[in-house]
Amino acid sequence: MKKILMGMAALVFAGALVGCNQLTQYTVSEQEVNDYLQKHNDYQKQIGVPGLVDANIVLTQLQSQIGRTEPNKVTLSGNAKVNITSILGPQSADLQLTLKAQPVYDPQKGAIFLKDMELVDYKVQPEKMDTVMKALTPYLNQSLKSYFSQQPVYVLNPDNSKVEALARQLAKGLEVKPGQLVIPFTD
């Protein structure tokens, strides 16, 4: 009987801790970030060296990995369709990109941004386009850095839930944990 009472007390205590946790922080899961990116990503840019090579790049199928490959970082993977106009004529390529960035919470906008975005790897098809892509990589890297510092990867919406509304009002920064972004309500 004593073991049963201890077990029930432990369950009640654990339930109370979970309830308190909801009042001290808000968690955004990897899946929520991925869903947001699928709905709101509209990266389409013209980059290059005018008169030499111009590339229209459209980024699709973005997926995040939060705090898994590197602590306190978000890794994005995705595809890019690249249409190139150069002195060699029109060409196209498909890229698989891997990007890495530091997530930052902006309390005025109630949004999470990715700062210091960096293109860490890419694969290009057809492979013969690799030389052109190497020349375009610095421009692509700068363009992605600028885009993700201005376009959020998640915005807290007070209409979604009372806890999300509370997070929007009381958020004090951002913590990166494997698979989730935690927004604490206190310092």
Secondary structure by P-SEA (a helix, b strand, c coil): caaaaaaaaaaaaaaaaaaaaaaccccccaaaaaaaaaacccccccccccccbbbbbbbcccccccccccccbbbbbbbbbbbbbccccccccccbbbbbbbbbbbccccccccccccccccccccccaaaaaaaaaaaaaaaaaaaaaccccbbbbccccaaaaaaaccccbbbbcccbbbbbccc
